[in-house]
Each structure stands twice: as C-alpha cells, then as structure tokens.
Amino acid sequence: WEQNEDIYAWIYIPGTNIDYPILQHPTDNSYYLEYNLDGSKGYPGCIYTENVNSKDFADYNTLIYGHNMKNGTMFGKLDKYRDPSYMKEHNTIVIYTAEHIYTYKVFAAITYDNRHLMYSFDFNQESGLQAFLDSIRKVNNLNTYIDETIEVTSSDKIITLSTCNGNKKQRFLVEAVLIDEQ
C-alpha cells in the first residue's frame, strides 16, 4: 500500500509463478491494463479487477485480469490449466486481503468468447451466476476442461482469472469456487 494505494489484495497459486498484488483503479477500469505497479506506462501492466467488482470478494463472480506474457509472468502460464493433470496439481488459489484469506478450488479452464462477462451476466443475483455456469458448460472446444467432481452452485462465490489467448475474439478463463474464508 505504501507503493500503490490501489493494491487491495494479493493472489497466490501454490506451485506456480502467480504471486502478485491485485489492484483496482477507482475510476479507470482499463488503467492497469497499460500501467505498472509504479505508475509507469507499458507492459506487463498489473493483475487487476474493475470497479464493477467489490474489493471484499463478496460478489458472485470476481473477475481478475492479467496479461498473458510470453515470458510466463503475470497470467502467462494460465494456459497450462488446459491439462487436467496440471489443474488437479495446482487447484488451489489463495487471495489475501487485510481482513481475510480466501481459498478457492479450480473447477474449470476454458477458451471463451471475448464478451465482457460482468456486463453480459447479472452477477448481482444468483440467477446471473447460474446463467454463466450454464454457459461455460456449453463451451465445446479442445481448450476446455471442467472438473465435474467439484460441485458449484448458483449460491457459491467464484473468481474468474481472465487473459488473452492470441485470438482477439476469445479469452482464456480459469474458474475457481470459494471453499474457505478465514
């Protein structure tokens, strides 16, 4: 917080290089797409959320963005979740805030279209989360894996990690459900 007051959480995925602060600009939702932690413009940008999400992870879906960097930093290795064995070995995501530690379990990795999820589904209601869950189950491509052994319902809280995949009409998403809050 001393370096940048827009930092409000930290994301850590054990066994991976994902270990970064999460930022949210108060007015410019795309700011951290092009600006770094120190305020300089350019890549790699930051891991961030938009202000449509609350900072307490109480939303039905918190959408977290990060660049797919070729050197593997930021969300550059999320595509490894296409492999079911990798997903099972790295299925825990931890989010730290000043007040809580949230633990999530990864249940899906999908190549999805590029629509803005937060404006396409009403995540203020359980029915919006259910509509999104139904939509990811309908995705049918080679770059999709859903762990059907993990139950996710419309009353759960989830996070979506979102990055580009080289196709401007698509996004690669990793989905995780909240399993513990301390």
N, C-alpha and C positions, 0 to 999 in steps of 0.2 A: 504494500500500500504506500510505502514511502516512495517507491519508484514510480508508481502509476496508480492513482486513486480509482481507476476504472476496474482494477482487479477485484473480483468479489468471490472467487472460488479457485480451486485447483483440481485438475483432472489427472488421475494416475491409473495406468493399466499395468499391473504387475507382469513382468516378463517381456515388456515391450519398451520402446523408447518414448512412449506417450507419458509425459510427466511435465505438465505445463500449467501456467495460470490461465484462468478463464476471465475474459474481460467483457464489459458491456459499456458502450459509449452511451451517454444519456440522451443524445438527440440524433446521431447519425448512425443508422443501423449498418451501413457498409464501411464505416471508418476503419475498423480493424482488418478488413479485407486487404487494405493497402498500406496500413500503418503498423509499425512495430511497437513493441513494449515501451521503448524510449521516446516514442513520438516521431521517429524518422520515417519518411515515406519509402516504401519499397517492400520487397519480399524478405522474409517469409510471411509478414503480417502476424496475426495472433490467433489463438484459439478464442472464439467469442460467441456470444449469443446476441440476439436482437432484443430491443426493449419491449417487444410483444411478450416476452417471457419474463416472469418474475425472477428475482435473484435468490429466492428461497427454495427453488426446485419443487414447488407445490403444484405446478401446472401438470395437467395430464400428460403433456409431452414438452420437454425442454429440448429445443433444437440447438445443437452445438456445432459450429462451423470451424473448419480448418483447411488450409491449403494442402493439396496432395503434392508435396515437394519431391522432386526427382531424387534428391539426396536422402530421402527417407525420413526427414524431420517433419514436424507438425503432424498432419494426418497422412503422411506419405506412405505409410505401411498398412493402412486400414484394409487395403485390398487383400491382404493375407487372410482376412476373415472369410474369404470365399472358400477356403479349405476347411471342411468340417472338423478335422482333427486339430487344426490351429485354433478354431473357435472354442473347442472344448478345453484346450490347454490354456487359453487366455480369455476365459469367460467372465472375469470379474473386472468391473470398472468402479473405481472409488472416486467420489467427489468430496473434497474438503471445503467447508466454509468456516467462518469464525464461530458459528454456533453448532454445526452438525457435521457428522461424517455420514455420507450416503453411499451405500453399497448396492451396485446393480449387477445383474446377471445378463450376459449377452444371449439373445434368443434368435437374432436374425441378422443376416448380411445380404443386402440386395442391391442390384442395379435398378434404379427407379427413374422415373421421368424427372424433368427439371422444374416442375411446378413448385411454387413457394408453399411448402407444407402448412405453415402457420396461417396462411390466408385461404388455403384450399379445404381445410378441415376446421370445424369449430371445437378447438381443444379446451374451451371453457366448459364443455359438457361431456359427460361420459359417452354420449352418442357420437361425438366427434372423434374420440379416441377409437371407439368401435369401428367407425367407418374407415379410419386409417388402418387399423389392424386388418380389417377385411380386405382393404386394397393391397396390402403387402402380401397377403396370402394368395392373391390372384396373379401376382407377378410370376411370369413363367419364362425365365431365360436361364442360360447356363451359369450366369454370375449371381445366382440366388441360392442361399441356404437358410432354411428355417429349422430351428431345433424344436420339433413338435413335442418334446418331452418337458419343455418349460411352459407352464400354463401362464398365459397373460390374458387378463380380462379388462373390460372397459372401466373398471373401478381402480385399476392399477395406475401407478405413475411410471412413465418411461422417459428415457433420454434417447435422442437420435443424434448420432455423430454423422455429419454430412461433409462430403468432399467431392471434388470433381473427379472425373474418370477419363478425361481426354475427349469425351463426346459432349458437345455443348447442349445436347438435348437430354442428357442424363446426369444423375448424381449417384454416387455410391454411398449407401447408408448402412450404418451398424446400429442395430436396435438393442436396447437393454432395459430390463424391468427392475424397478426398485425392490430389493429383498430385505434391506435393513437400514434403519436410520438411528444413529446414536447422537 
